[in-house]
Amino acid sequence: MAAGNAPSAHEREQIIGMMEKEMEYRVDMFNKLTHTCFSKCVENKYKEAELNMGENSCIDRCVSKYWQVTNLVGQLLGNSRPPM
Amino acid sequence: MTSNPDSDSQNASSSQDASKPPIQTIHLPTMEEIQGQDIWNNCAVRSVVSGVMGGGLGLAMGLFLGALDNPLMQDQMTGRQQLIYQAKQMGQRSWSSCKAFAVMGFVFSAAECVVEKARAKHDITNTVVAGCVTGGAISARGGPKATCVGCAGFAAFSVVIEKFLERHT
């Protein structure tokens, strides 16, 4: 922030807008991640209420891979600005 | 997430009451809750607990079967001697059976846990592989053929037990 100590009203609005967008993006990513990993890892039959160990490690791996993919795609999109 | 359907059903049923319970916000589990549930995902903890349970079962079975043994020289011993002999027999029987069952439970649970974690699936294949490993480990002293027979037999037995438990839980 190149301006003085306190941001002006306009800059404050910009910052709040960016934070809102960031919050929406994060919530959206959380929902998609949960939905993807749930539909991929948890079987439809629901024989018991607790997660099995297999489902647990499946969800661990799913979340890890999803996060890596998100970061990788973000880097690729960030590095190559002109569309291919 | 699990608290929401409860609060919804409470809202539906108590809509006629004067005071409705407030709708609960989404409650993500804290680190302690995750760790508390996670202790059951640890292979070492699981196999030790299974070994202890197997040992308890072996103790009970050994006591029961040892009580059925009759002493050989029943005429020549007094009542008190018979009792002492009986108690020793039961103790020996139950201790050896306790060890055997504890090892069985430990190996089976460890094998199943490792296989399930590696495959990341909850199948009957995990039970089959774990049963084969346990049966093979128990009958490994009789040579390769005895190992194969023990593997197949124990795998079939554990599949039967698993299906029985699934149906009745």
Interface residues (C-beta under 8 A of the other chain):
Chain A: C41 E43 K47 E48 N52 M53 G54 E55 N56 S57 C58 R61
Chain B: N41 C113 E116 K117 R119 A120 K121 H122 D123 N126 E166 T169
